[in-house]
Amino acid sequence: MREDRDSYERFVHDLVRYRNSTRTPRYVRELEALHPLPLTPLSPCRELRVRVTRFSTVSVLGNLYSVPSRLIGRSLMMRVRAEHLEGYLGSKLVITLPRLHGKSQQVINYRHLIRSLVRKPGAFAAYRYRDELFPTLAFLPCV
């Protein structure tokens, strides 16, 4: 039994050594082309305190994002990262949103607003961001 194990380990060791030997020249060329890593983080996190409006939205860096209506009136700590925003209520992560770059843009998720709009007859017709709520691929069922 031990002989089988030893022979198997030798086989694997020889195979790894052979496969690595064919990659060595490319690895050396890659090492020569590498530059040292920057000393500062690439995209530091920025924290902002925002208040959820009565319309279930928050404004972060000049852009508007919808949040669940249960957060109306609450103050959230938003962590602005390179690709997304994280919203914290106290120390609990309550929402993650895609980050918009630029100004005067909006991300409106119909799931955040549809219940409150259904309860108010005529509210949808006058809703400012109604176009963002029209059927798209975003209307796929929640998982």
DODREN-764363 format. One record per atom (N, C-alpha, C, O, CB): residue in one letter; z, y, x. Coordinates in steps of 0.02 Angstrom, whole numbers, padded with zeros to 5 digits, always signed. Atoms other than C-alpha are relative to their C-alpha. Glycine has a CB too. Layout:
N
AZYX/...
//
This chain:
143
M+00000-00059+00041/M+00000+00000+00000/M+00000+00063+00044/M-00038+00109+00031/M+00060+00000-00047/R-00004-00058-00045/R+00047+00121+00140/R-00066+00010+00037/R-00086+00067+00048/R+00058-00008+00050/E+00064-00005-00036/E-00116+00081+00232/E-00052+00034-00044/E-00092+00074-00020/E-00025-00069+00021/D+00048-00033+00046/D-00216+00132+00078/D+00013+00075-00003/D-00033+00115-00004/D+00004-00032-00070/R-00018-00071+00004/R-00122+00295+00068/R-00020+00037+00064/R-00048+00091+00061/R+00076+00008-00012/D+00018-00030-00065/D-00147+00332+00255/D-00075+00007+00006/D-00099+00059+00029/D+00027-00042+00058/S+00073-00003-00005/S-00332+00292+00248/S-00028+00054-00047/S-00076+00088-00030/S-00031-00068-00015/Y+00022-00051+00047/Y-00352+00403+00095/Y+00014+00070+00029/Y-00029+00114+00024/Y+00035-00009-00068/E-00017-00065-00029/E-00263+00549+00181/E-00046+00017+00059/E-00066+00074+00066/E+00074+00000+00024/R+00048-00011-00055/R-00374+00527+00336/R-00068+00020-00028/R-00100+00065-00002/R-00006-00063+00043/F+00064-00016+00032/F-00528+00528+00224/F-00001+00072-00025/F-00049+00108-00013/F-00014-00049-00058/V-00003-00068+00027/V-00474+00688+00137/V+00002+00051+00057/V-00032+00102+00054/V+00061+00009-00046/H-00005-00045-00058/H-00427+00770+00303/H-00067+00008+00034/H-00087+00064+00050/H+00053-00025+00050/D+00066-00003-00031/D-00596+00726+00380/D-00050+00038-00043/D-00090+00077-00018/D-00027-00070+00014/L+00045-00035+00046/L-00688+00788+00227/L+00012+00076+00001/L-00035+00115+00003/L+00008-00027-00072/V-00017-00072-00001/V-00596+00955+00227/V-00022+00030+00067/V-00051+00085+00067/V+00076+00011-00011/R+00020-00026-00065/R-00626+00977+00414/R-00076+00008+00004/R-00100+00059+00029/R+00025-00046+00057/Y+00073-00004+00000/Y-00812+00940+00394/Y-00025+00059-00043/Y-00068+00097-00021/Y-00031-00066-00025/R+00022-00054+00044/R-00832+01059+00246/R+00017+00068+00028/R-00023+00115+00021/R+00032-00009-00070/N-00019-00065-00029/N-00739+01198+00335/N-00042+00016+00061/N-00057+00075+00074/N+00074-00001+00020/S+00041-00013-00060/S-00842+01177+00494/S-00068+00029-00019/S-00096+00068+00019/S-00010-00065+00040/T+00065-00028+00022/T-01002+01217+00396/T+00007+00072-00024/T-00042+00109-00027/T-00030-00042-00055/R-00012-00068+00025/R-00922+01377+00331/R+00025+00048+00053/R+00027+00109+00042/R+00049-00002-00058/T-00030-00041-00052/T-00848+01442+00493/T-00044+00059+00022/T-00018+00114+00026/T+00016-00042+00060/P+00040-00058-00022/P-00996+01550+00550/P-00002+00055-00054/P+00001+00114-00037/P-00071-00023+00016/R+00000-00050+00053/R-01005+01637+00381/R+00068+00034-00007/R+00071+00095-00020/R-00020-00032-00067/Y-00067-00028+00004/Y-00817+01662+00379/Y+00012+00051+00056/Y+00042+00103+00045/Y+00053-00056+00004/V-00008-00046-00056/V-00821+01743+00552/V-00039+00065-00013/V-00013+00119+00001/V-00024-00032+00066/R+00040-00060+00017/R-00961+01863+00497/R+00035+00042-00053/R+00036+00103-00049/R-00070-00020-00024/E-00036-00036+00054/E-00860+01908+00341/E+00061+00036+00028/E+00074+00092+00008/E+00020-00049-00055/L-00058-00032-00030/L-00704+01944+00443/L-00019+00063+00039/L+00018+00112+00038/L+00036-00049+00046/E+00022-00058-00039/E-00802+02063+00555/E-00017+00059-00046/E-00009+00116-00026/E-00060-00018+00043/A+00021-00053+00046/A-00864+02161+00403/A+00057+00028-00041/A+00050+00082-00071/A-00053-00027-00047/L-00056-00023+00040/L-00694+02179+00320/L+00032+00062+00030/L+00039+00068+00090/L+00053-00055-00008/H-00037-00060-00019/H-00605+02347+00325/H+00073-00009-00019/H+00088-00051-00062/H-00029+00064-00033/P-00071+00006+00020/P-00416+02369+00317/P+00010+00024-00072/P-00026+00067-00096/P+00045+00040+00048/L-00015-00019+00069/L-00341+02384+00143/L+00030+00070-00001/L+00063+00090+00046/L+00049-00050-00032/P-00029-00067+00005/P-00294+02559+00082/P+00076-00005-00004/P+00104-00054-00028/P-00028+00037-00061/L-00073-00001+00000/L-00111+02607+00102/L+00028+00017-00069/L+00083-00005-00085/L+00026+00050+00051/T-00024-00018+00067/T-00097+02680-00075/T-00030-00047-00051/T-00083-00076-00040/T-00019+00073-00016/P+00028+00043+00053/P-00121+02581-00235/P-00066+00027-00025/P-00077+00088-00025/P+00050-00008-00058/L+00066-00022+00023/L-00297+02586-00305/L+00004+00040-00065/L-00030+00091-00071/L-00045-00060-00009/S-00006-00037+00063/S-00248+02641-00479/S+00073+00000-00022/S+00095-00045-00058/S-00046-00030-00055/P-00070-00001+00019/P-00068+02692-00499/P+00009+00009-00075/P-00033+00041-00109/P+00037+00056+00037/C-00015-00004+00071/C+00009+02679-00671/C+00028+00070-00014/C+00068+00096+00024/C+00050-00055-00022/R-00025-00065+00021/R+00041+02843-00762/R+00037-00009-00066/R+00011-00043-00111/R-00058+00053-00007/E-00039+00007+00061/E+00176+02855-00896/E+00002+00065-00039/E+00015+00118-00010/E+00072-00024+00016/L-00002-00058+00044/L+00166+02974-01044/L+00040-00017-00062/L+00037-00073-00087/L-00072+00022-00019/R-00037+00008+00063/R+00280+02996-01194/R-00043+00031-00055/R-00062+00089-00051/R+00071+00035+00003/V+00042-00025+00055/V+00178+03012-01356/V+00035-00017-00066/V+00074-00064-00070/V-00071-00032+00002/R-00028+00011+00067/R+00226+03024-01540/R-00056-00024-00045/R-00112+00003-00044/R+00033+00065-00028/V+00049+00027+00047/V+00135+02922-01673/V-00002+00048-00060/V+00050+00061-00091/V+00018-00074-00021/T+00007-00047+00055/T+00066+03041-01805/T+00004-00035-00067/T+00005-00097-00071/T-00067+00038+00006/R-00002+00029+00067/R+00073+03016-01993/R-00065-00035-00018/R-00069-00071-00068/R+00015+00054-00051/F+00064+00033+00010/F-00108+02957-01979/F-00005-00064+00041/F-00059-00095+00044/F-00057+00047+00018/S-00003+00061-00040/S-00055+02811-01868/S-00043+00004+00062/S-00076-00044+00081/S-00021-00060-00043/T+00039-00009-00061/T-00138+02883-01713/T+00044+00032+00054/T+00096+00062+00040/T-00062+00045-00014/V-00031-00033-00057/V-00084+02939-01540/V-00055+00032+00042/V-00111+00007+00044/V+00043-00050+00043/S+00047-00034-00044/S-00169+03060-01423/S+00023-00010+00072/S+00080+00008+00090/S-00006+00076-00017/V-00016+00014-00070/V-00174+03007-01241/V-00056+00028+00044/V-00113+00006+00039/V+00010-00076+00013/L+00048-00030-00046/L-00261+03113-01109/L-00063+00026-00035/L-00118+00018-00010/L-00019-00050+00054/G+00055-00030+00036/G-00370+03199-01239/G-00041-00047-00043/G-00090-00026-00073/G-00045+00032+00048/N+00034+00049+00042/N-00426+03040-01327/N+00048-00025-00054/N+00109-00024-00046/N-00026-00060+00042/L-00040+00021+00057/L-00367+02971-01494/L-00004-00076-00008/L-00058-00105-00003/L-00024+00035-00064/Y-00005+00073+00008/Y-00309+02791-01522/Y+00039-00014-00063/Y+00089+00019-00078/Y+00034-00033+00062/S-00039+00021+00058/S-00252+02705-01681/S+00052-00051+00022/S+00040-00089+00069/S-00045-00029-00056/V-00053+00048-00013/V-00091+02606-01680/V+00023-00028-00067/V+00008+00002-00118/V+00060+00033+00040/P-00024+00027+00064/P-00008+02496-01812/P+00041+00051-00039/P+00080+00088-00010/P+00041-00063+00012/S-00034-00049+00042/S+00058+02597-01959/S+00076-00006+00000/S+00110+00041-00017/S-00026-00005-00071/R-00073+00008-00002/R+00233+02526-01937/R+00031+00045+00054/R+00092+00054+00055/R+00018-00074+00014/L-00025-00042-00054/L+00248+02641-01784/L-00002+00075-00017/L+00016+00116+00025/L-00040-00012+00063/I+00005-00071+00020/I+00220+02804-01882/I+00068+00033+00009/I+00120+00008-00012/I-00024+00006-00073/G-00061-00038-00011/G+00347+02934-01829/G+00038-00020+00063/G+00085+00015+00083/G+00044-00006-00058/R-00035+00024-00059/R+00402+02835-01676/R-00028+00033+00063/R-00084+00059+00063/R-00005-00077+00006/S+00021-00025-00065/S+00393+02893-01496/S-00013-00060+00045/S+00030-00103+00052/S+00054+00048+00031/L+00019+00056-00043/L+00302+02775-01378/L-00006+00024+00072/L-00026+00080+00085/L-00066-00031-00024/M+00014-00011-00071/M+00299+02766-01190/M-00067-00034+00014/M-00071-00096+00010/M+00058-00027+00047/M+00066+00028-00014/M+00115+02742-01145/M-00009-00003+00075/M-00002+00047+00110/M-00057+00043-00034/R+00018+00009-00070/R+00072+02671-00976/R-00076-00001+00005/R-00109-00045-00023/R+00032-00066+00030/V+00072-00006-00007/V-00103+02725-00929/V-00020-00037+00064/V-00002-00017+00119/V-00023+00075+00003/R+00025+00040-00057/R-00185+02595-00817/R-00075+00010+00006/R-00104+00047-00034/R+00018-00076-00010/A+00071-00011-00014/A-00362+02585-00748/A-00044-00020-00059/A-00092+00015-00076/A-00021-00038+00062/E+00043+00026+00052/E-00435+02482-00891/E+00031-00001-00069/E-00004-00010-00119/E-00021-00069+00018/H-00032+00004+00066/H-00307+02486-01031/H+00063+00043-00003/H+00088+00067+00048/H+00018-00073-00016/L-00063-00036+00012/L-00156+02573-01107/L+00050-00050-00027/L+00033-00095-00065/L-00010+00060-00050/E-00054+00043+00025/E+00010+02488-01139/E+00050+00046-00036/E+00074+00094-00006/E+00034-00042+00057/G-00048-00039+00039/G+00123+02557-01276/G+00066-00036-00006/G+00068-00094-00028/G-00027+00016-00068/Y-00066+00030+00002/Y+00310+02524-01264/Y+00045+00037-00049/Y+00047+00099-00049/Y+00031-00001+00070/L-00052-00027+00043/L+00441+02551-01397/L+00066-00023+00031/L+00085-00082+00024/L-00008-00024-00076/G-00057+00021-00040/G+00599+02552-01293/G-00026-00038+00060/G-00067-00012+00099/G+00050-00043-00041/S+00024+00041-00056/S+00572+02412-01168/S-00048-00054-00024/S-00070-00096+00016/S+00058-00032+00036/K+00043+00052+00028/K+00463+02306-01284/K-00073+00024-00004/K-00087+00077-00032/K+00025-00021-00070/L+00071-00014+00005/L+00274+02304-01265/L-00023-00013-00072/L-00017-00069-00096/L-00042-00043+00050/V+00020+00008+00069/V+00207+02336-01441/V-00075+00003-00010/V-00100-00021-00061/V+00033+00052-00042/I+00073-00004+00008/I+00022+02372-01412/I-00034+00008+00067/I-00008+00041+00112/I-00018+00058-00047/T+00045-00009-00058/T-00116+02359-01282/T-00067+00023-00027/T-00094-00008-00072/T-00007-00066+00042/L+00062-00030+00024/L-00271+02466-01306/L-00049+00008+00058/L-00028+00017+00115/L+00014+00069-00033/P+00048-00013-00053/P-00434+02483-01209/P+00001+00074+00018/P+00008+00117-00026/P-00072-00021-00021/R-00004-00070-00021/R-00434+02643-01107/R-00069+00034-00005/R-00119+00005+00015/R+00027+00006+00072/L+00060-00040+00003/L-00563+02777-01142/L+00001+00049+00058/L+00053+00078+00074/L-00006+00038-00068/H+00006-00049-00055/H-00625+02884-00997/H-00039+00059-00026/H-00090+00050-00059/H-00034-00031+00063/G+00031-00060+00027/G-00671+03063-01036/G+00046+00032-00050/G+00106+00018-00052/G-00069-00015-00031/K-00040-00037+00050/K-00613+03176-01177/K-00033-00005-00069/K-00093-00019-00074/K+00009+00074+00021/S+00023-00004+00070/S-00629+03188-01367/S-00035-00063-00025/S-00083-00059-00063/S-00047+00058-00007/Q+00025+00064+00025/Q-00664+03004-01396/Q+00055-00032-00041/Q+00112-00010-00039/Q-00023-00048+00058/Q-00051+00034+00039/Q-00576+02886-01514/Q-00012-00074-00005/Q-00070-00098-00005/Q+00004+00030-00069/V+00002+00072+00013/V-00535+02703-01536/V+00041-00010-00063/V+00102-00003-00062/V+00029-00043+00062/I-00034+00011+00064/I-00494+02665-01717/I-00010-00073-00019/I-00066-00097-00028/I-00029+00048-00055/N+00001+00070+00018/N-00450+02486-01760/N+00017-00005-00074/N+00072+00014-00095/N+00050-00043+00044/Y-00012+00003+00072/Y-00467+02452-01946/Y+00062-00040-00018/Y+00093-00027-00070/Y-00061-00030-00035/R-00060+00040+00015/R-00326+02324-01938/R+00063+00042+00000/R+00112+00026-00034/R+00007-00057+00050/H-00059-00044-00003/H-00205+02464-01897/H+00007+00043-00063/H+00062+00064-00080/H-00004+00045+00061/L+00000-00050+00053/L-00254+02569-02048/L-00015-00027-00069/L+00002+00005-00119/L-00048+00053+00016/I+00030+00022+00063/I-00330+02463-02186/I+00053-00007-00055/I+00038+00009-00112/I-00035-00067+00010/R-00051+00009+00053/R-00166+02423-02278/R+00020+00066-00031/R+00027+00072-00092/R+00062-00035+00029/S-00020-00065+00028/S-00116+02605-02294/S-00057+00033-00037/S-00045+00070-00085/S+00025+00045+00056/L+00057-00030+00035/L-00292+02657-02345/L-00012-00034-00068/L-00033-00001-00115/L-00063-00004+00043/V+00010+00037+00062/V-00302+02521-02479/V+00051+00023-00053/V+00035+00026-00112/V+00006-00076+00011/R-00053-00022+00046/R-00138+02582-02557/R-00013+00070-00029/R+00015+00087-00081/R+00067-00001+00034/K+00013-00069+00022/K-00206+02760-02576/K-00071+00005-00026/K-00117+00009+00014/K+00012+00050+00058/P+00068-00006+00027/P-00355+02771-02695/P-00034+00064+00024/P-00004+00118+00020/P+00001-00003-00077/G+00039-00057-00021/G-00489+02886-02626/G+00014+00021+00072/G-00021+00065+00098/G+00014+00057-00045/A-00017-00020-00069/A-00409+02899-02453/A-00056-00019+00048/A-00070+00019+00095/A+00066-00032+00022/F+00052+00022-00046/F-00548+02801-02370/F-00060+00047-00002/F-00091+00059+00050/F-00021-00071-00017/A+00059-00044+00007/A-00684+02917-02437/A+00008+00063+00042/A-00041+00089+00069/A-00012+00018-00073/A-00012-00062-00036/A-00604+03068-02353/A+00027-00012+00070/A+00044+00037+00105/A+00048+00043-00038/Y-00030+00014-00065/Y-00543+02980-02195/Y-00045+00026+00056/Y-00105+00012+00057/Y+00012-00076+00008/R+00038-00034-00053/R-00597+03076-02041/R-00037-00050+00044/R-00094-00035+00065/R+00047+00042+00042/Y+00030+00049-00045/Y-00635+02920-01936/Y-00029-00059-00039/Y-00028-00116-00016/Y+00052-00025+00051/R+00028+00052+00043/R-00718+02823-02077/R-00056-00038+00034/R-00061-00099+00025/R-00024+00031-00065/D+00056+00034-00033/D-00873+02785-01972/D+00023-00055+00048/D-00011-00105+00055/D-00042+00050+00037/E-00026+00051-00045/E-00767+02689-01847/E+00024-00062-00038/E+00033-00115-00008/E+00058+00028+00042/L-00025+00056+00039/L-00708+02577-01990/L-00055-00041-00034/L-00040-00092-00064/L+00048+00025-00053/F+00054+00037+00032/F-00880+02521-02051/F-00008-00068+00034/F+00008-00075+00093/F-00066+00039+00002/P+00005+00068-00027/P-00919+02335-02027/P-00039-00003+00066/P-00095+00022+00071/P-00032-00045-00051/T+00030+00014-00065/T-00956+02286-01848/T+00026-00069+00021/T+00057-00104-00019/T+00017+00056+00055/L-00028+00063-00025/L-00914+02136-01741/L+00076+00002+00003/L+00108-00050+00007/L-00028-00015+00070/A-00073-00006-00001/A-00736+02204-01740/A+00032-00027-00064/A+00093-00036-00066/A+00020+00073+00010/F-00027+00024+00063/F-00717+02139-01919/F+00010-00075+00000/F+00023-00104-00052/F-00045+00019-00056/L-00012+00072-00004/L-00700+01960-01858/L+00074-00012-00017/L+00116+00031-00003/L-00017-00029+00071/P-00069+00014+00021/P-00541+01878-01925/P+00048+00001+00060/P+00029-00015+00116/P+00005-00067-00035/C-00053+00001-00052/C-00379+01897-01826/C+00012-00072+00021/C+00010-00118-00020/C+00065+00033-00026/V-00016+00067-00025/V-00337+01749-01718/V+00074-00007+00007/V+00097-00060+00028/V-00035-00013+00067/
//
